[in-house]
Amino acid sequence: MRNRLTIMAGIAVAELLAVIITYQVIASIECRQTEIEAACRALRSMTARGLAVITVLALFFWLRPRAYLALREATQSAPGPHIWLTLHGFGLALIFLPLPLFGATEISHRFLPTLLMMTAGGTLAALGALLWITPARQWWRWLQSQSYFLPVALLGAVIVPDLADLMRPLWNIADLSSLTFFLVFLVLSAMGVDVGVDPASYVIGYDDFFVQIASQCSGVEGIALITIFMGLYAMLMKADLRMRRFWLALFPLAVLCSWFFNILRIAILIVIGAEVSAEQALNGFHSYAGWLMFTALALGVVAVAHQWAWLHRTPRDRNDLPRLAEEGLAALIVPFIVMMITGVVASAFWPTPSDAYPFRAVAMLCVLLYFRPALVRLVQRPEALAVLAGIAVGALWLITAPVTQPQATAPSTAWIAFRLLGTIALVPVIEELFFRGYLQRRLMRGGLIWVVLALLLPNLLFGLLHERYLAGMLAGVVFGLLALRKPGLTNAIAAHGAANAVIAVYALITANWALI
């Protein structure tokens, strides 16, 4: 029996990334244009809070394997009814419903119904996920056995942004802002640009782009966040860590890295605003860079603390660790997560996210090669019917596509090569692994109703990855039917690849890259 805890954890991470892409990239909500600005900002903060919750959960179960094993045993001995998974899917559909209902450009003006749908959907999705893993009584018994530590830790994760604000007075903000301002000036000067400054108001920049280094930009928030994170890590590892060494050696290094990342973030922001686009700097890079850098630093702290034997009371045994590359479940989920994360990074660092496709293609290729030991077991010979069905899907996609004009300037040959590689070979594999290999299979419980749900629910999400929502959903249904026809994913991957190949070849011939 598959571990429902691991399954739902993978689904939750992928769903959160899909929400980020949908509501901060495809349909960015501008809070100042909404009728309830405070509620809008609170809703936007849920992304950061959700990432914090997932991080705490992962850290808790990784560092407390006995707690994980106890919960896994509870979920296997008393799994929740499948109806809760349906409720989870319904809640997820409610979260994404505003996009097809109101359109990407109108969501800000229809924020109240959007807020109600997303709040209700999030509540139902969370409730359905928890009770599908195991019934409420099992959760209660397990929490009692853990002395209720996890709820307290999760509450701390939810209020991490608020705790960071409260901790700001612990540092001398004026002095830190001044030093941050000076070091940003040095970084920009080292780049050879003519930097303009107003030290009295902490304004710095060059050409026509200037920013003010306010107190919240001094690096205090990042230092507060990494302090909270390391405090949680120390609580979880108190039995094994040498606390004095941990706080006197690793903590100062982490604080310095956090502050350095903040200086680098401000300098890059100014360069993007002056050299590329002010809009991209403020609404692209600025929206994502802070959390991306904090996540990278947090992972680095965990890696160093876990591997640095000097910090531990007992030596770490690495011989029994399983190879992630050979784990079939991870092979279905992790490539999709990488694809979504690279989409967020592209939106943060590139004014035109499609220009980042070579970077995204390399990342997708690397993650697939990493999981090659697990993926080779899925390789079979596809049926001719699957290829023909894919060609038909591609042809129908082109026939029903809205009329668009080719780009005035042709992309580079390298970009075209990476785009064709990704569209024809990489994306079909990654999307089919996740949507048909993971989500669809999890919903197949026997009986016609479950077959219909398995075809419908994953493809509601699949459609959101495409600008033409309905066409994308119907294409996903075709691929899902092919996956049902024959065990394995080869048919679905072949059909998806054939469909994308038809569209890509037509785009290449007509130079109309908007089609892909």
C-alpha positions in Angstrom: 0.0 0.0 0.0 1.3 3.4 -1.0 2.1 5.9 1.8 -0.8 8.4 1.7 1.2 10.9 3.7 4.0 11.1 1.0 1.4 11.1 -1.8 -0.5 14.1 -0.4 2.7 15.9 0.5 3.8 15.7 -3.2 0.4 16.8 -4.4 0.4 19.8 -1.9 3.7 21.1 -3.1 2.8 20.9 -6.8 -0.6 22.5 -6.1 1.0 25.4 -4.2 3.4 26.0 -7.1 0.4 25.9 -9.5 -1.4 28.5 -7.3 1.7 30.7 -7.3 2.1 30.5 -11.1 -1.7 31.1 -11.6 -2.2 34.1 -9.4 1.2 35.8 -9.4 2.2 35.2 -13.0 -0.7 34.4 -15.3 -3.3 36.5 -13.4 -1.4 38.8 -11.1 -3.8 40.4 -8.6 -3.1 44.1 -8.0 -4.3 44.8 -4.5 -4.6 48.5 -5.0 -7.2 47.9 -7.6 -9.4 45.7 -5.4 -12.2 46.8 -3.2 -10.6 45.2 -0.1 -6.9 46.0 -0.2 -6.1 44.7 3.3 -7.8 41.3 2.7 -6.0 41.1 -0.7 -2.6 41.6 0.9 -3.5 39.1 3.6 -4.4 36.6 0.8 -1.2 37.2 -1.1 0.8 36.5 2.1 -0.7 33.0 2.2 1.8 31.9 -0.5 4.7 32.7 1.8 2.9 31.2 4.8 2.1 28.0 2.8 5.7 27.6 1.8 6.7 28.0 5.5 4.2 25.4 6.6 5.4 22.9 4.0 9.0 23.6 5.0 8.2 23.0 8.7 6.4 19.7 7.9 9.3 18.5 5.8 11.8 19.4 8.4 9.8 17.9 11.2 9.3 14.5 9.5 12.9 14.4 8.2 14.4 15.1 11.6 12.0 13.0 13.6 11.8 9.8 11.7 10.0 8.0 14.5 7.1 10.5 14.4 6.9 9.9 10.7 6.9 6.1 11.0 4.2 6.3 13.7 2.0 8.5 11.5 2.7 6.3 8.4 1.6 3.2 10.4 -1.6 5.0 11.4 -2.4 6.0 7.9 -1.8 2.5 6.6 -3.8 0.8 9.3 -6.7 3.3 9.2 -6.8 5.2 5.9 -9.5 7.8 5.3 -12.4 7.3 3.0 -11.9 8.2 -0.7 -14.7 10.7 -0.6 -12.3 13.1 1.2 -10.0 13.0 -1.9 -13.0 14.1 -3.9 -13.6 17.0 -1.5 -10.0 17.9 -1.8 -10.3 18.0 -5.6 -13.5 20.1 -5.4 -11.8 22.6 -3.1 -8.8 22.8 -5.5 -11.2 23.5 -8.4 -12.8 26.3 -6.4 -9.3 27.9 -5.8 -8.7 28.0 -9.6 -12.3 28.8 -10.7 -11.9 32.6 -10.7 -9.4 32.4 -13.6 -11.7 30.8 -16.2 -14.7 32.5 -14.7 -13.5 36.2 -14.6 -10.4 36.1 -16.9 -6.8 37.0 -16.0 -7.4 40.8 -16.5 -10.6 41.1 -14.5 -9.8 39.2 -11.3 -8.6 42.4 -9.5 -11.9 44.0 -10.2 -13.9 41.0 -9.0 -11.8 40.4 -5.9 -14.6 39.8 -3.4 -16.0 36.7 -5.1 -12.5 35.6 -5.9 -11.6 35.8 -2.2 -14.7 33.9 -1.2 -14.0 31.1 -3.7 -10.3 30.8 -2.8 -11.0 30.9 1.0 -13.7 28.2 0.7 -11.6 26.2 -1.7 -8.5 26.3 0.5 -10.5 25.2 3.5 -12.1 22.3 1.7 -8.9 21.2 0.0 -7.0 21.2 3.4 -9.8 19.4 5.2 -10.2 16.8 2.4 -6.4 16.2 2.3 -6.0 15.7 6.0 -9.0 13.3 6.4 -8.1 11.4 3.2 -4.7 10.6 4.8 -6.3 9.3 8.0 -9.5 9.9 10.0 -9.6 12.7 12.6 -9.3 10.3 15.6 -6.0 8.9 14.3 -4.7 12.5 13.9 -5.7 13.2 17.5 -4.0 10.2 18.9 -0.8 10.8 16.9 -0.7 14.5 18.0 -1.1 13.4 21.6 1.8 11.0 21.3 4.0 13.9 20.0 3.0 16.2 22.9 1.3 18.6 20.4 4.7 19.9 19.2 3.7 20.0 15.5 0.6 22.2 15.8 2.7 24.7 17.7 5.5 24.6 15.1 2.9 24.9 12.3 1.4 27.9 14.0 4.8 29.4 14.2 5.3 28.8 10.5 1.9 30.5 9.7 2.9 33.6 11.6 6.6 33.7 10.4 6.1 37.0 8.4 4.5 38.6 11.5 7.2 37.3 13.8 9.8 38.8 11.5 8.1 42.2 11.7 8.0 41.9 15.5 11.7 41.1 15.7 12.9 44.1 13.8 13.4 46.3 16.9 16.0 43.8 18.2 18.5 45.3 15.7 19.5 48.9 15.3 17.7 49.5 12.0 19.2 52.9 11.3 22.8 51.6 11.5 22.0 48.5 9.6 20.2 50.4 6.8 23.2 52.8 6.5 25.6 49.9 6.2 23.4 48.1 3.7 23.1 51.3 1.7 26.9 51.8 1.6 27.6 48.1 0.6 25.0 48.3 -2.2 26.8 51.4 -3.4 30.1 49.5 -3.4 28.6 46.5 -5.3 27.1 48.8 -8.0 30.4 50.8 -8.2 32.3 47.6 -8.7 30.1 46.9 -11.7 31.3 50.1 -13.3 28.0 52.1 -13.3 27.6 55.8 -12.4 25.7 55.4 -9.2 23.5 58.3 -7.9 22.8 58.5 -4.2 21.0 60.6 -1.6 22.4 59.4 1.7 19.9 61.4 3.8 16.9 59.5 2.4 18.8 56.2 1.5 17.9 56.6 -2.2 20.3 54.9 -4.6 20.3 53.9 -8.3 21.5 55.0 -11.7 20.2 56.2 -15.0 16.4 56.7 -14.5 15.8 54.0 -11.8 16.2 54.7 -8.1 15.0 52.9 -5.0 14.9 53.8 -1.3 16.4 51.4 1.1 13.8 51.5 3.8 14.0 49.8 7.2 12.4 46.7 5.8 15.0 46.5 3.1 18.0 46.7 5.5 18.2 42.9 5.8 16.5 42.7 9.2 13.6 40.7 8.0 15.8 38.1 6.4 17.9 37.9 9.6 14.8 37.5 11.7 13.5 34.8 9.4 16.7 32.8 9.4 16.8 33.1 13.2 13.3 31.7 13.5 14.1 28.9 11.1 17.3 28.0 12.9 15.5 28.1 16.3 13.0 25.5 14.9 15.8 23.3 13.6 17.5 23.5 17.0 14.3 22.5 18.8 13.8 19.5 16.5 17.5 18.4 16.8 18.1 19.3 20.4 18.9 15.7 21.3 21.7 15.4 18.7 23.0 19.0 18.2 25.8 20.5 20.2 23.9 23.7 20.8 26.8 26.0 21.8 28.7 25.1 18.6 25.5 25.4 16.5 24.7 28.9 17.7 28.3 30.2 18.0 29.5 28.8 14.6 26.7 28.2 12.2 24.3 30.9 13.3 26.7 33.9 12.6 27.5 32.4 9.2 23.8 32.1 8.4 23.2 35.7 9.4 26.1 37.0 7.3 24.9 35.0 4.3 21.3 36.3 4.8 22.6 39.9 4.9 24.9 39.3 1.9 22.0 37.9 -0.1 19.9 41.0 0.8 22.6 43.3 -0.5 23.0 41.3 -3.6 19.2 41.3 -4.1 19.0 45.1 -3.9 21.9 45.5 -6.3 20.4 43.1 -8.9 17.0 44.9 -8.5 18.6 48.2 -9.4 20.5 46.7 -12.3 17.3 45.1 -13.7 15.3 48.4 -13.2 17.9 50.5 -14.9 19.0 48.1 -17.7 15.9 46.1 -18.4 12.6 47.3 -17.1 11.3 49.1 -14.0 8.1 47.1 -14.2 10.1 43.8 -14.2 12.3 44.9 -11.3 9.4 45.9 -9.1 6.6 43.5 -10.0 8.8 40.6 -11.2 12.1 40.2 -9.4 11.1 42.1 -6.3 8.1 39.8 -5.8 10.0 36.6 -5.8 13.7 37.2 -5.1 13.5 37.5 -1.3 11.6 34.3 -0.7 13.7 32.4 -3.3 16.9 33.5 -1.6 15.6 32.7 1.9 14.6 29.2 0.7 18.0 28.6 -0.8 19.7 29.8 2.4 17.4 27.7 4.6 18.2 24.6 2.6 21.8 25.4 2.8 21.7 25.7 6.5 20.0 22.3 6.8 22.5 20.7 4.5 25.5 22.1 6.4 24.1 21.3 9.8 23.2 17.8 8.8 26.6 17.1 7.2 28.9 18.9 9.6 29.8 16.1 12.0 31.4 18.7 14.4 27.9 19.9 15.3 26.6 16.5 16.3 26.9 14.5 19.5 26.8 11.2 17.5 28.3 10.5 14.0 25.8 10.5 11.1 25.2 7.2 9.4 24.9 7.7 5.6 25.0 4.1 4.4 21.3 3.4 4.8 20.0 6.5 3.0 17.9 5.5 0.0 18.8 6.9 -3.4 16.1 9.5 -4.4 16.9 8.9 -8.1 15.6 5.3 -7.8 12.4 6.2 -6.0 9.5 5.8 -8.5 7.1 8.1 -6.6 9.6 11.0 -6.5 10.3 10.5 -10.2 6.6 11.2 -10.9 6.4 14.4 -8.9 9.8 16.1 -8.6 10.3 16.9 -12.3 6.9 18.7 -12.3 7.9 20.7 -9.3 11.2 21.7 -11.0 9.3 22.8 -14.1 7.0 24.9 -12.0 9.8 26.4 -9.9 11.8 27.4 -13.0 8.6 29.1 -14.2 8.6 31.2 -11.1 12.3 32.0 -11.4 11.8 33.0 -15.1 9.0 35.4 -14.1 11.3 36.9 -11.4 14.5 37.4 -13.4 13.4 37.9 -17.0 11.1 40.7 -18.3 9.8 38.3 -20.9 9.6 35.0 -19.2 9.6 33.0 -22.4 13.2 34.3 -23.0 14.3 32.1 -20.1 13.2 28.9 -21.9 16.8 27.6 -22.5 17.4 27.8 -18.7 14.1 26.0 -18.0 14.9 23.3 -20.6 18.3 22.6 -19.2 16.8 22.3 -15.7 14.0 19.9 -16.9 16.6 17.8 -18.8 18.8 17.5 -15.8 16.0 16.4 -13.4 14.8 13.8 -15.9 18.4 12.5 -16.3 18.7 12.4 -12.6 15.6 10.2 -12.3 16.6 8.0 -15.2 17.0 4.8 -13.1 13.4 5.1 -12.1 12.1 6.3 -15.4 13.6 3.6 -17.6 11.3 1.1 -15.9 8.4 3.0 -17.5 9.6 2.7 -21.0 7.6 0.6 -23.4 6.8 0.6 -27.1 3.9 3.0 -27.8 0.9 2.0 -29.9 0.4 3.5 -33.4 -3.0 4.6 -32.2 -1.4 6.8 -29.5 0.7 8.6 -32.1 -2.2 9.1 -34.4 -4.4 10.4 -31.6 -1.6 12.9 -30.7 -1.3 14.1 -34.3 -5.1 14.6 -34.3 -5.0 16.6 -31.1 -2.2 18.8 -32.5 -4.1 19.4 -35.7 -7.3 20.3 -33.9 -5.3 22.6 -31.6 -4.0 24.5 -34.7 -7.3 24.6 -36.4 -9.1 26.1 -33.4 -6.2 28.5 -32.4 -7.0 32.2 -32.6 -5.3 34.1 -35.4 -2.0 35.7 -34.2 0.7 37.5 -36.1 4.2 36.1 -36.3 6.9 37.9 -34.2 8.5 40.9 -35.8 12.0 39.7 -34.7 12.9 36.1 -35.0 14.3 34.4 -31.8 17.9 33.1 -31.8 18.7 29.7 -33.2 19.7 28.5 -29.8 16.4 29.6 -28.3 14.5 27.8 -31.1 16.5 24.6 -30.5 15.8 24.6 -26.7 12.1 25.5 -27.3 11.7 22.6 -29.7 13.5 20.2 -27.3 11.3 21.2 -24.4 8.0 21.3 -26.2 8.4 18.0 -28.0 10.5 15.9 -25.6 10.7 17.3 -22.1 7.3 18.8 -21.3 5.3 15.9 -22.5 7.3 13.5 -20.3 7.1 15.7 -17.2 3.4 16.6 -17.5 2.4 13.0 -18.2 4.4 11.7 -15.3 2.6 14.0 -12.9 -1.0 14.3 -14.3 -1.5 10.7 -15.7 1.2 8.8 -13.8 0.6 10.4 -10.4 -2.8 12.2 -10.1 -4.9 10.0 -12.4 -3.6 6.8 -10.9 -4.3 7.9 -7.4 -7.9 8.5 -8.3 -8.4 5.1 -9.9 -10.3 3.2 -7.2 -12.5 1.0 -9.4 -16.0 1.7 -10.7 -17.2 4.1 -13.4 -17.5 7.1 -11.0 -13.8 6.9 -10.1 -12.8 6.6 -13.7 -14.7 9.8 -14.6 -13.2 11.6 -11.6 -9.7 10.4 -12.5 -10.2 11.8 -16.0 -11.8 15.0 -14.9 -10.0 16.3 -11.8 -6.4 16.1 -13.0 -7.3 17.7 -16.3 -9.0 20.7 -14.6 -5.5 21.5 -13.4 -3.9 20.4 -16.7 -6.0 23.0 -18.5 -4.7 25.8 -16.3 -1.2 25.2 -17.6 -2.4 26.3 -21.1 -3.6 29.7 -22.2 -6.6 28.0 -23.9 -8.1 26.4 -20.8 -10.8 24.3 -22.4 -8.7 23.0 -25.3 -5.9 22.0 -22.8 -8.4 20.2 -20.6 -9.9 18.2 -23.5 -6.4 17.3 -24.8 -5.6 16.0 -21.3 -8.7 13.9 -21.4 -7.5 12.3 -24.6 -4.1 11.5 -23.1 -5.8 10.2 -20.0 -7.9 7.8 -22.0 -4.8 6.5 -23.7 -3.2 6.0 -20.3 -6.2 3.9 -19.3 -6.1 1.8 -22.5 -2.7 0.2 -21.8 -0.7 -0.1 -18.5 2.1 2.4 -18.3 2.6 5.9 -19.5 4.2 5.3 -22.9 1.0 5.9 -24.9 0.1 9.1 -23.1 3.7 10.4 -23.4 3.8 9.5 -27.1 0.5 11.1 -27.9 1.4 14.3 -26.0 4.8 14.4 -27.7 3.2 13.9 -31.1 0.6 16.7 -30.5 3.3 19.1 -29.4 5.5 18.1 -32.4 2.7 19.0 -34.8 2.2 22.4 -33.2 6.0 23.0 -32.9 6.7 22.2 -36.5 3.9 24.5 -37.6 5.2 27.2 -35.4 8.7 26.7 -36.9 7.4 26.9 -40.4 5.3 30.0 -39.9 7.6 31.6 -37.3 4.6 32.0 -35.1 6.1 31.1 -31.7 3.0 32.3 -29.8 1.5 28.9 -30.6 3.8 27.2 -28.2 
